[in-house]
Amino acid sequence: MTIIAAADGSALGNPGPAGWAWYIDDDRWHAGGWAHGTNNMGELKAVLDLLEATADVREPLKVLCDSQYVINSITKWMPGWKKKGWKKADGKPVGNVELMKALDTAMKGRDVSFEWVKGHAGHEMNEAADARANAAARAFQAGAPVDAGPGLGTHDPDPYDPAEEARDQDPDLLVALGAQEESLARGSTPEQEVLGMETHRLRHGLPAAQVHPGAVLIGADGRPVEPDRLDQGDADADIHVVDVLPLGRNAVLVSTHVVGGREGSAVTVHAALWAREDSRNELGDWLLRHHQVTAEA
């Protein structure tokens, strides 16, 4: 029996906080996103994640998309792009090329068909995917956890359990693997984790234990700030995410506009650099390494 799934993307601002989702039914769907992305990125990632989730499923797959760009990219344009070294007819690089290459790999040997559906026209499955993609984008905008959904549910293959293998080998490794698996299950990324921590800091404050011993903290007046000044937040602040920029695998820079904060100005701009406690350990704790507040006139 053919598996029928809808895939969709959403971006607030385009580019801006972005989400993606695929939907088969209420028990089988998945969503995710980025702090900064485009609608096309979301559309492509939704299809890619669906292909990867169903890689070990034998049934044919039918993908419903409201994006002609996605359908044409995969079914018409991709062979020509590959021949030209992933360049378009005008010689310019193909947009979203890394996603395109991953889609090309994921399509190999698959029985997949695509059907265009009109977006925002009441198509039940398309609307379900769109709602979940939009919810993911809004979660990134708010610095809130994303509801990643159940995935493929009982159809998900589970051929290998690294935590089980490590059970009798290294207790510390077991704990680390468990934390990593939990993070992956939530669909979290370093950018999402840090954005959530920074938003929580702005609203509720930050304990000294989460401030790096060598942190540089600059207040709105341009003077150094002691770490204990960060232990209070503003629960009523209106927080606008400007950018979330990964700096390698173990550092993330978050820029925000805060309206109504306690910095003595109507609007303040916050630049916060978070880094792993152990820069060589991707499972280490995130600590605030640098923070600067600028008051807007």
N, C-alpha and C positions, 0 to 999 in steps of 0.2 A: 504494500500500500504506500502511495506517495505521501511524504511528509510535506505539509503546506505551512509555510511560515511567512509572516510579514516582517520586514526590516525597515527601520526608519532612523533618522537623525534629527537633532535639534540644536540650534545655537542661539544664544541670547546676545544679540548685537552683531553676530556673524562678521568678523570673529568676536568671540566672547566665551563665557562659560558654555560648554557644549556637552551634549549627551547623545547616546545611541542606545538602541534596543531592538531585540527581535522577539517575536511573539508567536507561539503555536497555539497555546490555550492558557488558561489561568494557572495551570500547574507546570507549564513549561515555557519559561521566558527568561531573558537575561538582559541586564542593562548596565551601563557604565558611562564613562565620559572623561573629560579633561577640564581643567580650570580655564584653558584658553584653546579654542579650536573653531572650526567652521562647520557649517551645515553639511557640506560635502564630505568632510572628514567623518562626521557622525554617520552619514549614510553608508560610506564605504566600510567603516569599522563594524557596523551592525551586520553587514553581510559577511565580512571576514570572520567575526566571532561565531556567527551561525554555522559557517562552513567548518570551522575548527571544532565546534561542539558536536557536530554530527559526523565527524570524520570517520568514526568506526561504525556508523549505522549503515546497513545495507540498502535500505529503501531509497528510492529516488527522492530528490528534494526539489520542491517548487517554491521559489522565493517571490513574494509580492513586494514590489517597490513602487513608490510614487516619484522616483527620481530617474528620468531618462538618462541623466549623466552616468549614473551607476550602471544601469543596464547596458548602455552603449559602450561604456568603458570596458566592461568584462566580455561582452559578446561580439563586439565589432572592432573596436579600436586597438585593443591590447596587442594582437599579433603584429600589427604595423609598428606600434611603438617599440616592441621588443626588437624588431629587425633594425630599427634606427637607433638602437642603444638607449631606449626609453626617452626618445625625443619625439615631439610632434612634427607634423608635416612642415611647419614653419621653422623647424630647427630648435625651437625652445624646449626646455626640459618639461616633461610631463608633470603636472601638478600632483601632489600627494603620492609621489613615486614610491615611497616605502610601503604604503598601504597597497598600492597597485601591484608591486612585486609579491607581496604576501598573498594577495588574492590570486595571482597567477599560479603560485605554488599550491594554494589550497584547492584550486579548481581541477588540478591534474587527476585524471582517473575517476572523476566524480560524474554522476548522473544528475545534473542540475539544470533546471529550466527557470526562466524569469518571466514574470508577467507584470506589466505596468498597470497600476491602479491610480485613480485620481485621488490626490491627497485632500484631506479635510472635506470629504464628500460623503461621509457617513459609512464608509466601508469598515465593518466591525473590527477586523483584524488590523487593518492599517491604523485605525483610531487607537487601538490598544497599544500598538507599538509606539505610535507618536506620543501618547500620554506618558509612557514610561521613559522615553527618550527625553521629553521635556522636563519630567520630574528629576531626572538625573542632572540635567543642565542647571536646574534651579537649586538643586542640592549643592553643586559646586559653587554657584553664585553666593549661596548663604554660608558656605563652609560647613555644611551639614553632611552626615553620612548618606551615601547613596544606597537606595534599596536595589540591590543587584539582582534580586529574584532567585528562584530555585534552580535556574539552569535547565538542563534537559531532564532533570528528575531521575526517575528510575532507569532511564535509557543511558545515563552517563556511564561510560566505561570507567572501571576502577582497577586497572591492571597492576598498580604498584603503589605501595604505601611506605614512603621513606621513614616515617615515624616508627612503624612496626619493625622495620629492619634495624633501626637504631636502638630499639628498646633495651637490648641487653649489651649495648656497646658503650654508650656515652650518655649519662643522664642529662648533662648540660646540653648536648646536641639535641636530645629528645625534646627538651623544653623549647629550644630555639626553633626546631622544625615545627613544633606544635603551634608556636606563635606565628610563624611564617604561613602555615597552612590556614590558620584562622584569618590572617590578613588577606590572603588570596581569596578565601571563601567570601569575604566581604567585598571583594572587588576593589580593594583600596590600592592606591599608588602612593609613592612618597609625596607627590604634590598634594594629593588629597589629604593624607595624614597631616602634613604640615599646615595646610590651609585650615583644617579643622582645629588644630592646636592654636594657631594664631588667632582665629576667630574667638575661641574659648578664652584666650588670654585677654583680648580686648574687652570681652564682656564680663569676665569673672576674675581676672588677675592671674598671676603666674607665681607659683611658689619658687623660692630660691633654689630648690633642688633641680629645677628645670632650666636654670641659667648657667651657661658655661662659666667656669672659673675665670677665664680670660676674656669674658664678654666686654664689648665696648657698647655702652648705652648712652645715647645723647638725647636730651630733652628738647622740647620745643623752643627753649631759650638758647639753645646751642651749648649748654653746659652738660658735663657728665652727670649721669644719674646713677644712684646706688641701686643695686638689685632689689632691695626691699620696697622701692618705689613702684615696682611692677606687681605687687601683691594685691592691688585693687583694680577692678575693672569698672565698666559702665554698662550695666545690663540693658539700658535704654538707648545705647548708641546705635546710630544708623550706619552700618558698615557696608562700604562698596568696594568690592575686590577690583583692583586695577590690573594686576598681573601676578601670576605664579610662575616663577622661572626656575627650573631645575638646573643646578650647577654641578654637573656630574651626577653620580649615583647617590652621594651622601650629603648633599647640601641643597637647600631650596630657599630662594628669595621670594618673599611675599610682600607685595605693595598694596596698601589699602588707603582709601579715603574714609575718614571717620567724622561723622556729623554729630555734634552734641556731646563730644567726649569731655573728659575732665582736664584737658590741657589748656583751658582758658581761651579757646578760640572756637569760632563756629565750625570750622573745618580744619582738620589736621591730616597730614599725609604721613603714613607709617611705612617705613622700610624695615623689614625684619628678616634677618638671615638665620636660618635654622640649620644645624649640622649634626651629624651623628656623633655621639659621645666618643666612639671609636671609629675614626674615619675609614678604617680598613674592614669594618664589620657592618654589613648591610642589615644586620638584625639588631644593632645597637639602638640605644635610646636617642631621641631627638632632643637637643639642647639649643636654647637661644644663644647665638654667637655674637650677633650684632643687631642693634636696634637704634633707629634714629627717627625722631618726630620732627616734622616741619609744619609750622603754622601757616595756613593760607590766609592771605589778606581778604 
